[in-house]
Amino acid sequence: MLRNQDATPAEKLEARKFIAHFVGNVHQPLHVSHARDRGWNDIKVYFFGDNANLHSVWDSGMIRHTRNRWSDYAKHRNRAITLRQLEQRKSTDPL
């Protein structure tokens, strides 16, 4: 759809939204689970002294445990990216 010259801007926008959603779920495996566990919300865990569910630990608990602000954590992670990794991420190939 994105390469289709006849596609409307609205169709291309929708295609980009699907891509963003699917790529986002690649690193959110708990969003693709069984209905019976409600996205791993019903999987109870004990995380550093607190009762929690696995989904909340995955989404935010691990970063919160570092006691860093989200923006500081993101800056720290960005500094850890090598130039080679950065070049690889600029690729248009989703793999």
ROVEX-561982 format. One record per atom (N, C-alpha, C): residue in three letters; atom name; x, y, z. Coordinates in Angstrom, 1 decimal, padded with zeros to 4 digits, always signed. Layout:
ROVEX-561982
<rec residu="ALA" atome="CA" c1="X" c2="Y" c3="Z"/>
...
***
This chain:
ROVEX-561982
<rec residu="MET" atome="N" c1="+000.8" c2="-001.2" c3="+000.0"/>
<rec residu="MET" atome="CA" c1="+000.0" c2="+000.0" c3="+000.0"/>
<rec residu="MET" atome="C" c1="+000.9" c2="+001.3" c3="+000.0"/>
<rec residu="LEU" atome="N" c1="+001.9" c2="+001.2" c3="+000.8"/>
<rec residu="LEU" atome="CA" c1="+002.8" c2="+002.4" c3="+000.8"/>
<rec residu="LEU" atome="C" c1="+003.5" c2="+002.7" c3="-000.5"/>
<rec residu="ARG" atome="N" c1="+003.7" c2="+001.7" c3="-001.3"/>
<rec residu="ARG" atome="CA" c1="+004.4" c2="+001.9" c3="-002.6"/>
<rec residu="ARG" atome="C" c1="+003.4" c2="+002.1" c3="-003.7"/>
<rec residu="ASN" atome="N" c1="+002.1" c2="+001.9" c3="-003.4"/>
<rec residu="ASN" atome="CA" c1="+001.1" c2="+002.0" c3="-004.4"/>
<rec residu="ASN" atome="C" c1="+000.9" c2="+003.5" c3="-004.7"/>
<rec residu="GLN" atome="N" c1="+001.2" c2="+003.9" c3="-006.0"/>
<rec residu="GLN" atome="CA" c1="+001.1" c2="+005.3" c3="-006.4"/>
<rec residu="GLN" atome="C" c1="-000.4" c2="+005.8" c3="-006.5"/>
<rec residu="ASP" atome="N" c1="-001.3" c2="+004.8" c3="-006.6"/>
<rec residu="ASP" atome="CA" c1="-002.7" c2="+005.1" c3="-006.7"/>
<rec residu="ASP" atome="C" c1="-003.4" c2="+005.2" c3="-005.3"/>
<rec residu="ALA" atome="N" c1="-002.7" c2="+004.8" c3="-004.3"/>
<rec residu="ALA" atome="CA" c1="-003.3" c2="+004.9" c3="-002.9"/>
<rec residu="ALA" atome="C" c1="-003.5" c2="+006.3" c3="-002.5"/>
<rec residu="THR" atome="N" c1="-004.6" c2="+006.5" c3="-001.8"/>
<rec residu="THR" atome="CA" c1="-004.8" c2="+007.9" c3="-001.3"/>
<rec residu="THR" atome="C" c1="-004.0" c2="+008.2" c3="-000.1"/>
<rec residu="PRO" atome="N" c1="-003.8" c2="+009.4" c3="+000.3"/>
<rec residu="PRO" atome="CA" c1="-003.1" c2="+009.7" c3="+001.6"/>
<rec residu="PRO" atome="C" c1="-003.7" c2="+009.1" c3="+002.8"/>
<rec residu="ALA" atome="N" c1="-005.1" c2="+009.0" c3="+002.8"/>
<rec residu="ALA" atome="CA" c1="-005.7" c2="+008.3" c3="+003.9"/>
<rec residu="ALA" atome="C" c1="-005.4" c2="+006.8" c3="+004.0"/>
<rec residu="GLU" atome="N" c1="-005.3" c2="+006.2" c3="+002.8"/>
<rec residu="GLU" atome="CA" c1="-005.0" c2="+004.7" c3="+002.8"/>
<rec residu="GLU" atome="C" c1="-003.5" c2="+004.5" c3="+003.2"/>
<rec residu="LYS" atome="N" c1="-002.6" c2="+005.4" c3="+002.8"/>
<rec residu="LYS" atome="CA" c1="-001.2" c2="+005.3" c3="+003.2"/>
<rec residu="LYS" atome="C" c1="-001.1" c2="+005.6" c3="+004.7"/>
<rec residu="LEU" atome="N" c1="-001.9" c2="+006.5" c3="+005.2"/>
<rec residu="LEU" atome="CA" c1="-001.8" c2="+006.8" c3="+006.7"/>
<rec residu="LEU" atome="C" c1="-002.3" c2="+005.6" c3="+007.5"/>
<rec residu="GLU" atome="N" c1="-003.4" c2="+004.9" c3="+007.0"/>
<rec residu="GLU" atome="CA" c1="-003.9" c2="+003.7" c3="+007.7"/>
<rec residu="GLU" atome="C" c1="-002.8" c2="+002.6" c3="+007.6"/>
<rec residu="ALA" atome="N" c1="-002.1" c2="+002.5" c3="+006.5"/>
<rec residu="ALA" atome="CA" c1="-001.1" c2="+001.4" c3="+006.4"/>
<rec residu="ALA" atome="C" c1="+000.0" c2="+001.7" c3="+007.3"/>
<rec residu="ARG" atome="N" c1="+000.4" c2="+003.0" c3="+007.5"/>
<rec residu="ARG" atome="CA" c1="+001.5" c2="+003.3" c3="+008.4"/>
<rec residu="ARG" atome="C" c1="+001.1" c2="+003.0" c3="+009.9"/>
<rec residu="LYS" atome="N" c1="-000.2" c2="+003.3" c3="+010.2"/>
<rec residu="LYS" atome="CA" c1="-000.7" c2="+003.0" c3="+011.5"/>
<rec residu="LYS" atome="C" c1="-000.6" c2="+001.5" c3="+011.8"/>
<rec residu="PHE" atome="N" c1="-001.0" c2="+000.6" c3="+010.8"/>
<rec residu="PHE" atome="CA" c1="-000.9" c2="-000.8" c3="+011.0"/>
<rec residu="PHE" atome="C" c1="+000.5" c2="-001.2" c3="+011.2"/>
<rec residu="ILE" atome="N" c1="+001.4" c2="-000.7" c3="+010.4"/>
<rec residu="ILE" atome="CA" c1="+002.8" c2="-001.1" c3="+010.6"/>
<rec residu="ILE" atome="C" c1="+003.3" c2="-000.7" c3="+012.0"/>
<rec residu="ALA" atome="N" c1="+003.0" c2="+000.5" c3="+012.4"/>
<rec residu="ALA" atome="CA" c1="+003.4" c2="+001.0" c3="+013.8"/>
<rec residu="ALA" atome="C" c1="+002.8" c2="+000.0" c3="+014.8"/>
<rec residu="HIS" atome="N" c1="+001.6" c2="-000.4" c3="+014.7"/>
<rec residu="HIS" atome="CA" c1="+001.0" c2="-001.2" c3="+015.6"/>
<rec residu="HIS" atome="C" c1="+001.6" c2="-002.6" c3="+015.7"/>
<rec residu="PHE" atome="N" c1="+001.8" c2="-003.2" c3="+014.5"/>
<rec residu="PHE" atome="CA" c1="+002.4" c2="-004.5" c3="+014.4"/>
<rec residu="PHE" atome="C" c1="+003.9" c2="-004.5" c3="+014.9"/>
<rec residu="VAL" atome="N" c1="+004.6" c2="-003.5" c3="+014.5"/>
<rec residu="VAL" atome="CA" c1="+006.0" c2="-003.5" c3="+015.0"/>
<rec residu="VAL" atome="C" c1="+006.0" c2="-003.2" c3="+016.5"/>
<rec residu="GLY" atome="N" c1="+005.1" c2="-002.4" c3="+017.0"/>
<rec residu="GLY" atome="CA" c1="+005.0" c2="-002.2" c3="+018.4"/>
<rec residu="GLY" atome="C" c1="+004.7" c2="-003.5" c3="+019.2"/>
<rec residu="ASN" atome="N" c1="+003.9" c2="-004.4" c3="+018.6"/>
<rec residu="ASN" atome="CA" c1="+003.5" c2="-005.6" c3="+019.3"/>
<rec residu="ASN" atome="C" c1="+004.7" c2="-006.6" c3="+019.3"/>
<rec residu="VAL" atome="N" c1="+005.6" c2="-006.5" c3="+018.4"/>
<rec residu="VAL" atome="CA" c1="+006.7" c2="-007.4" c3="+018.3"/>
<rec residu="VAL" atome="C" c1="+007.5" c2="-007.4" c3="+019.6"/>
<rec residu="HIS" atome="N" c1="+007.6" c2="-006.2" c3="+020.2"/>
<rec residu="HIS" atome="CA" c1="+008.3" c2="-006.1" c3="+021.5"/>
<rec residu="HIS" atome="C" c1="+007.3" c2="-006.1" c3="+022.7"/>
<rec residu="GLN" atome="N" c1="+006.1" c2="-006.4" c3="+022.4"/>
<rec residu="GLN" atome="CA" c1="+005.1" c2="-006.5" c3="+023.5"/>
<rec residu="GLN" atome="C" c1="+004.4" c2="-007.8" c3="+023.4"/>
<rec residu="PRO" atome="N" c1="+005.2" c2="-008.9" c3="+023.7"/>
<rec residu="PRO" atome="CA" c1="+004.6" c2="-010.2" c3="+023.6"/>
<rec residu="PRO" atome="C" c1="+003.4" c2="-010.5" c3="+024.5"/>
<rec residu="LEU" atome="N" c1="+003.3" c2="-009.7" c3="+025.5"/>
<rec residu="LEU" atome="CA" c1="+002.1" c2="-010.0" c3="+026.4"/>
<rec residu="LEU" atome="C" c1="+000.8" c2="-009.5" c3="+025.8"/>
<rec residu="HIS" atome="N" c1="+000.9" c2="-008.7" c3="+024.7"/>
<rec residu="HIS" atome="CA" c1="-000.3" c2="-008.3" c3="+024.1"/>
<rec residu="HIS" atome="C" c1="-000.9" c2="-009.4" c3="+023.2"/>
<rec residu="VAL" atome="N" c1="-000.1" c2="-010.4" c3="+023.0"/>
<rec residu="VAL" atome="CA" c1="-000.6" c2="-011.5" c3="+022.1"/>
<rec residu="VAL" atome="C" c1="-000.5" c2="-012.8" c3="+023.0"/>
<rec residu="SER" atome="N" c1="-001.5" c2="-012.9" c3="+023.9"/>
<rec residu="SER" atome="CA" c1="-001.5" c2="-014.1" c3="+024.7"/>
<rec residu="SER" atome="C" c1="-002.9" c2="-014.7" c3="+024.6"/>
<rec residu="HIS" atome="N" c1="-003.2" c2="-015.5" c3="+025.6"/>
<rec residu="HIS" atome="CA" c1="-004.5" c2="-016.2" c3="+025.6"/>
<rec residu="HIS" atome="C" c1="-005.6" c2="-015.3" c3="+026.3"/>
<rec residu="ALA" atome="N" c1="-006.8" c2="-015.4" c3="+025.8"/>
<rec residu="ALA" atome="CA" c1="-007.9" c2="-014.6" c3="+026.4"/>
<rec residu="ALA" atome="C" c1="-008.1" c2="-014.9" c3="+027.8"/>
<rec residu="ARG" atome="N" c1="-007.8" c2="-016.2" c3="+028.2"/>
<rec residu="ARG" atome="CA" c1="-008.1" c2="-016.6" c3="+029.6"/>
<rec residu="ARG" atome="C" c1="-007.2" c2="-015.8" c3="+030.6"/>
<rec residu="ASP" atome="N" c1="-006.0" c2="-015.3" c3="+030.2"/>
<rec residu="ASP" atome="CA" c1="-005.2" c2="-014.6" c3="+031.2"/>
<rec residu="ASP" atome="C" c1="-005.3" c2="-013.1" c3="+031.0"/>
<rec residu="ARG" atome="N" c1="-006.1" c2="-012.6" c3="+030.1"/>
<rec residu="ARG" atome="CA" c1="-006.4" c2="-011.2" c3="+029.9"/>
<rec residu="ARG" atome="C" c1="-005.1" c2="-010.5" c3="+029.7"/>
<rec residu="GLY" atome="N" c1="-004.3" c2="-010.9" c3="+028.7"/>
<rec residu="GLY" atome="CA" c1="-003.1" c2="-010.2" c3="+028.3"/>
<rec residu="GLY" atome="C" c1="-002.0" c2="-010.3" c3="+029.4"/>
<rec residu="TRP" atome="N" c1="-002.0" c2="-011.4" c3="+030.1"/>
<rec residu="TRP" atome="CA" c1="-001.1" c2="-011.7" c3="+031.3"/>
<rec residu="TRP" atome="C" c1="-001.4" c2="-010.8" c3="+032.5"/>
<rec residu="ASN" atome="N" c1="-002.5" c2="-010.1" c3="+032.5"/>
<rec residu="ASN" atome="CA" c1="-002.9" c2="-009.3" c3="+033.6"/>
<rec residu="ASN" atome="C" c1="-003.3" c2="-010.2" c3="+034.8"/>
<rec residu="ASP" atome="N" c1="-003.7" c2="-011.4" c3="+034.5"/>
<rec residu="ASP" atome="CA" c1="-004.1" c2="-012.3" c3="+035.6"/>
<rec residu="ASP" atome="C" c1="-003.0" c2="-013.2" c3="+036.1"/>
<rec residu="ILE" atome="N" c1="-001.8" c2="-013.0" c3="+035.5"/>
<rec residu="ILE" atome="CA" c1="-000.6" c2="-013.8" c3="+036.0"/>
<rec residu="ILE" atome="C" c1="+000.0" c2="-013.0" c3="+037.1"/>
<rec residu="LYS" atome="N" c1="-000.2" c2="-013.5" c3="+038.3"/>
<rec residu="LYS" atome="CA" c1="+000.3" c2="-012.7" c3="+039.5"/>
<rec residu="LYS" atome="C" c1="+001.8" c2="-013.0" c3="+039.8"/>
<rec residu="VAL" atome="N" c1="+002.6" c2="-012.0" c3="+040.1"/>
<rec residu="VAL" atome="CA" c1="+004.0" c2="-012.2" c3="+040.4"/>
<rec residu="VAL" atome="C" c1="+004.3" c2="-011.3" c3="+041.6"/>
<rec residu="TYR" atome="N" c1="+005.4" c2="-011.6" c3="+042.2"/>
<rec residu="TYR" atome="CA" c1="+006.0" c2="-010.9" c3="+043.3"/>
<rec residu="TYR" atome="C" c1="+007.3" c2="-010.3" c3="+042.8"/>
<rec residu="PHE" atome="N" c1="+007.2" c2="-008.9" c3="+042.7"/>
<rec residu="PHE" atome="CA" c1="+008.3" c2="-008.2" c3="+042.0"/>
<rec residu="PHE" atome="C" c1="+009.0" c2="-007.3" c3="+043.0"/>
<rec residu="PHE" atome="N" c1="+010.2" c2="-007.6" c3="+043.4"/>
<rec residu="PHE" atome="CA" c1="+011.0" c2="-006.8" c3="+044.4"/>
<rec residu="PHE" atome="C" c1="+010.1" c2="-006.3" c3="+045.5"/>
<rec residu="GLY" atome="N" c1="+009.4" c2="-007.3" c3="+046.2"/>
<rec residu="GLY" atome="CA" c1="+008.7" c2="-006.9" c3="+047.4"/>
<rec residu="GLY" atome="C" c1="+007.3" c2="-006.5" c3="+047.2"/>
<rec residu="ASP" atome="N" c1="+006.8" c2="-006.4" c3="+045.9"/>
<rec residu="ASP" atome="CA" c1="+005.5" c2="-005.9" c3="+045.6"/>
<rec residu="ASP" atome="C" c1="+004.7" c2="-007.0" c3="+044.9"/>
<rec residu="ASN" atome="N" c1="+003.4" c2="-007.1" c3="+045.2"/>
<rec residu="ASN" atome="CA" c1="+002.5" c2="-008.0" c3="+044.4"/>
<rec residu="ASN" atome="C" c1="+002.1" c2="-007.2" c3="+043.2"/>
<rec residu="ALA" atome="N" c1="+002.2" c2="-007.9" c3="+042.0"/>
<rec residu="ALA" atome="CA" c1="+001.9" c2="-007.2" c3="+040.8"/>
<rec residu="ALA" atome="C" c1="+001.4" c2="-008.2" c3="+039.8"/>
<rec residu="ASN" atome="N" c1="+001.1" c2="-007.8" c3="+038.6"/>
<rec residu="ASN" atome="CA" c1="+000.8" c2="-008.8" c3="+037.5"/>
<rec residu="ASN" atome="C" c1="+001.9" c2="-008.7" c3="+036.5"/>
<rec residu="LEU" atome="N" c1="+002.1" c2="-009.7" c3="+035.8"/>
<rec residu="LEU" atome="CA" c1="+003.2" c2="-009.8" c3="+034.8"/>
<rec residu="LEU" atome="C" c1="+003.2" c2="-008.7" c3="+033.8"/>
<rec residu="HIS" atome="N" c1="+002.0" c2="-008.4" c3="+033.3"/>
<rec residu="HIS" atome="CA" c1="+001.9" c2="-007.3" c3="+032.3"/>
<rec residu="HIS" atome="C" c1="+002.4" c2="-006.0" c3="+032.8"/>
<rec residu="SER" atome="N" c1="+002.0" c2="-005.6" c3="+034.0"/>
<rec residu="SER" atome="CA" c1="+002.4" c2="-004.3" c3="+034.5"/>
<rec residu="SER" atome="C" c1="+003.9" c2="-004.3" c3="+034.8"/>
<rec residu="VAL" atome="N" c1="+004.5" c2="-005.4" c3="+035.2"/>
<rec residu="VAL" atome="CA" c1="+005.9" c2="-005.5" c3="+035.4"/>
<rec residu="VAL" atome="C" c1="+006.6" c2="-005.3" c3="+034.1"/>
<rec residu="TRP" atome="N" c1="+006.1" c2="-006.0" c3="+033.1"/>
<rec residu="TRP" atome="CA" c1="+006.7" c2="-005.9" c3="+031.7"/>
<rec residu="TRP" atome="C" c1="+006.6" c2="-004.5" c3="+031.2"/>
<rec residu="ASP" atome="N" c1="+005.4" c2="-003.9" c3="+031.3"/>
<rec residu="ASP" atome="CA" c1="+005.2" c2="-002.6" c3="+030.7"/>
<rec residu="ASP" atome="C" c1="+005.9" c2="-001.4" c3="+031.4"/>
<rec residu="SER" atome="N" c1="+006.0" c2="-001.5" c3="+032.7"/>
<rec residu="SER" atome="CA" c1="+006.5" c2="-000.3" c3="+033.4"/>
<rec residu="SER" atome="C" c1="+007.3" c2="-000.7" c3="+034.7"/>
<rec residu="GLY" atome="N" c1="+007.0" c2="-001.8" c3="+035.3"/>
<rec residu="GLY" atome="CA" c1="+007.6" c2="-002.1" c3="+036.6"/>
<rec residu="GLY" atome="C" c1="+009.2" c2="-002.2" c3="+036.5"/>
<rec residu="MET" atome="N" c1="+009.7" c2="-002.8" c3="+035.5"/>
<rec residu="MET" atome="CA" c1="+011.2" c2="-002.9" c3="+035.4"/>
<rec residu="MET" atome="C" c1="+011.9" c2="-001.6" c3="+035.3"/>
<rec residu="ILE" atome="N" c1="+011.3" c2="-000.7" c3="+034.5"/>
<rec residu="ILE" atome="CA" c1="+011.9" c2="+000.6" c3="+034.4"/>
<rec residu="ILE" atome="C" c1="+011.7" c2="+001.4" c3="+035.7"/>
<rec residu="ARG" atome="N" c1="+010.5" c2="+001.3" c3="+036.3"/>
<rec residu="ARG" atome="CA" c1="+010.3" c2="+002.1" c3="+037.5"/>
<rec residu="ARG" atome="C" c1="+011.2" c2="+001.6" c3="+038.6"/>
<rec residu="HIS" atome="N" c1="+011.5" c2="+000.3" c3="+038.6"/>
<rec residu="HIS" atome="CA" c1="+012.4" c2="-000.3" c3="+039.6"/>
<rec residu="HIS" atome="C" c1="+013.8" c2="+000.4" c3="+039.6"/>
<rec residu="THR" atome="N" c1="+014.2" c2="+000.9" c3="+038.4"/>
<rec residu="THR" atome="CA" c1="+015.5" c2="+001.5" c3="+038.3"/>
<rec residu="THR" atome="C" c1="+015.5" c2="+002.9" c3="+039.1"/>
<rec residu="ARG" atome="N" c1="+014.3" c2="+003.4" c3="+039.4"/>
<rec residu="ARG" atome="CA" c1="+014.1" c2="+004.7" c3="+040.1"/>
<rec residu="ARG" atome="C" c1="+014.6" c2="+005.9" c3="+039.2"/>
<rec residu="ASN" atome="N" c1="+014.7" c2="+005.7" c3="+037.9"/>
<rec residu="ASN" atome="CA" c1="+015.0" c2="+006.7" c3="+037.0"/>
<rec residu="ASN" atome="C" c1="+013.8" c2="+007.3" c3="+036.4"/>
<rec residu="ARG" atome="N" c1="+013.8" c2="+008.6" c3="+036.0"/>
<rec residu="ARG" atome="CA" c1="+012.7" c2="+009.1" c3="+035.2"/>
<rec residu="ARG" atome="C" c1="+012.7" c2="+008.4" c3="+033.9"/>
<rec residu="TRP" atome="N" c1="+011.6" c2="+008.3" c3="+033.3"/>
<rec residu="TRP" atome="CA" c1="+011.5" c2="+007.7" c3="+031.9"/>
<rec residu="TRP" atome="C" c1="+012.4" c2="+008.4" c3="+030.9"/>
<rec residu="SER" atome="N" c1="+012.4" c2="+009.7" c3="+031.0"/>
<rec residu="SER" atome="CA" c1="+013.3" c2="+010.4" c3="+030.0"/>
<rec residu="SER" atome="C" c1="+014.8" c2="+010.1" c3="+030.2"/>
<rec residu="ASP" atome="N" c1="+015.2" c2="+010.0" c3="+031.5"/>
<rec residu="ASP" atome="CA" c1="+016.6" c2="+009.7" c3="+031.8"/>
<rec residu="ASP" atome="C" c1="+016.9" c2="+008.3" c3="+031.4"/>
<rec residu="TYR" atome="N" c1="+016.0" c2="+007.4" c3="+031.6"/>
<rec residu="TYR" atome="CA" c1="+016.2" c2="+006.0" c3="+031.2"/>
<rec residu="TYR" atome="C" c1="+016.4" c2="+005.9" c3="+029.7"/>
<rec residu="ALA" atome="N" c1="+015.5" c2="+006.7" c3="+028.9"/>
<rec residu="ALA" atome="CA" c1="+015.6" c2="+006.7" c3="+027.5"/>
<rec residu="ALA" atome="C" c1="+016.9" c2="+007.3" c3="+027.0"/>
<rec residu="LYS" atome="N" c1="+017.3" c2="+008.4" c3="+027.6"/>
<rec residu="LYS" atome="CA" c1="+018.6" c2="+008.9" c3="+027.3"/>
<rec residu="LYS" atome="C" c1="+019.8" c2="+008.0" c3="+027.5"/>
<rec residu="HIS" atome="N" c1="+019.7" c2="+007.3" c3="+028.6"/>
<rec residu="HIS" atome="CA" c1="+020.7" c2="+006.3" c3="+028.9"/>
<rec residu="HIS" atome="C" c1="+020.8" c2="+005.2" c3="+027.9"/>
<rec residu="ARG" atome="N" c1="+019.6" c2="+004.7" c3="+027.5"/>
<rec residu="ARG" atome="CA" c1="+019.5" c2="+003.6" c3="+026.5"/>
<rec residu="ARG" atome="C" c1="+020.0" c2="+004.1" c3="+025.1"/>
<rec residu="ASN" atome="N" c1="+019.7" c2="+005.4" c3="+024.8"/>
<rec residu="ASN" atome="CA" c1="+020.1" c2="+005.9" c3="+023.5"/>
<rec residu="ASN" atome="C" c1="+021.6" c2="+006.0" c3="+023.5"/>
<rec residu="ARG" atome="N" c1="+022.2" c2="+006.4" c3="+024.6"/>
<rec residu="ARG" atome="CA" c1="+023.7" c2="+006.5" c3="+024.6"/>
<rec residu="ARG" atome="C" c1="+024.4" c2="+005.1" c3="+024.4"/>
<rec residu="ALA" atome="N" c1="+023.6" c2="+004.1" c3="+024.7"/>
<rec residu="ALA" atome="CA" c1="+024.2" c2="+002.7" c3="+024.6"/>
<rec residu="ALA" atome="C" c1="+024.1" c2="+002.2" c3="+023.2"/>
<rec residu="ILE" atome="N" c1="+023.5" c2="+002.9" c3="+022.3"/>
<rec residu="ILE" atome="CA" c1="+023.4" c2="+002.4" c3="+020.9"/>
<rec residu="ILE" atome="C" c1="+024.7" c2="+002.8" c3="+020.2"/>
<rec residu="THR" atome="N" c1="+025.2" c2="+001.8" c3="+019.5"/>
<rec residu="THR" atome="CA" c1="+026.5" c2="+002.0" c3="+018.8"/>
<rec residu="THR" atome="C" c1="+026.1" c2="+002.7" c3="+017.4"/>
<rec residu="LEU" atome="N" c1="+027.1" c2="+003.2" c3="+016.8"/>
<rec residu="LEU" atome="CA" c1="+026.9" c2="+003.8" c3="+015.5"/>
<rec residu="LEU" atome="C" c1="+026.5" c2="+002.8" c3="+014.5"/>
<rec residu="ARG" atome="N" c1="+027.0" c2="+001.6" c3="+014.6"/>
<rec residu="ARG" atome="CA" c1="+026.6" c2="+000.5" c3="+013.7"/>
<rec residu="ARG" atome="C" c1="+025.1" c2="+000.1" c3="+013.9"/>
<rec residu="GLN" atome="N" c1="+024.7" c2="+000.1" c3="+015.1"/>
<rec residu="GLN" atome="CA" c1="+023.3" c2="-000.2" c3="+015.4"/>
<rec residu="GLN" atome="C" c1="+022.4" c2="+000.9" c3="+014.8"/>
<rec residu="LEU" atome="N" c1="+022.8" c2="+002.1" c3="+015.0"/>
<rec residu="LEU" atome="CA" c1="+022.1" c2="+003.2" c3="+014.5"/>
<rec residu="LEU" atome="C" c1="+021.9" c2="+003.2" c3="+013.0"/>
<rec residu="GLU" atome="N" c1="+023.0" c2="+002.8" c3="+012.3"/>
<rec residu="GLU" atome="CA" c1="+022.9" c2="+002.7" c3="+010.8"/>
<rec residu="GLU" atome="C" c1="+022.0" c2="+001.6" c3="+010.5"/>
<rec residu="GLN" atome="N" c1="+022.0" c2="+000.5" c3="+011.2"/>
<rec residu="GLN" atome="CA" c1="+021.1" c2="-000.6" c3="+010.9"/>
<rec residu="GLN" atome="C" c1="+019.6" c2="-000.2" c3="+011.1"/>
<rec residu="ARG" atome="N" c1="+019.4" c2="+000.6" c3="+012.1"/>
<rec residu="ARG" atome="CA" c1="+018.0" c2="+001.0" c3="+012.4"/>
<rec residu="ARG" atome="C" c1="+017.5" c2="+002.0" c3="+011.3"/>
<rec residu="LYS" atome="N" c1="+018.4" c2="+002.6" c3="+010.6"/>
<rec residu="LYS" atome="CA" c1="+017.9" c2="+003.6" c3="+009.6"/>
<rec residu="LYS" atome="C" c1="+017.5" c2="+002.9" c3="+008.3"/>
<rec residu="SER" atome="N" c1="+017.7" c2="+001.6" c3="+008.3"/>
<rec residu="SER" atome="CA" c1="+017.4" c2="+000.8" c3="+007.1"/>
<rec residu="SER" atome="C" c1="+015.8" c2="+000.8" c3="+006.9"/>
<rec residu="THR" atome="N" c1="+015.4" c2="+000.7" c3="+005.6"/>
<rec residu="THR" atome="CA" c1="+014.0" c2="+000.6" c3="+005.4"/>
<rec residu="THR" atome="C" c1="+013.5" c2="-000.8" c3="+005.4"/>
<rec residu="ASP" atome="N" c1="+014.4" c2="-001.7" c3="+005.6"/>
<rec residu="ASP" atome="CA" c1="+014.0" c2="-003.1" c3="+005.6"/>
<rec residu="ASP" atome="C" c1="+013.6" c2="-003.4" c3="+007.1"/>
<rec residu="PRO" atome="N" c1="+012.3" c2="-003.8" c3="+007.3"/>
<rec residu="PRO" atome="CA" c1="+011.8" c2="-004.1" c3="+008.7"/>
<rec residu="PRO" atome="C" c1="+012.6" c2="-005.2" c3="+009.4"/>
<rec residu="LEU" atome="N" c1="+013.2" c2="-006.1" c3="+008.6"/>
<rec residu="LEU" atome="CA" c1="+013.9" c2="-007.2" c3="+009.3"/>
<rec residu="LEU" atome="C" c1="+015.2" c2="-006.6" c3="+009.9"/>
***
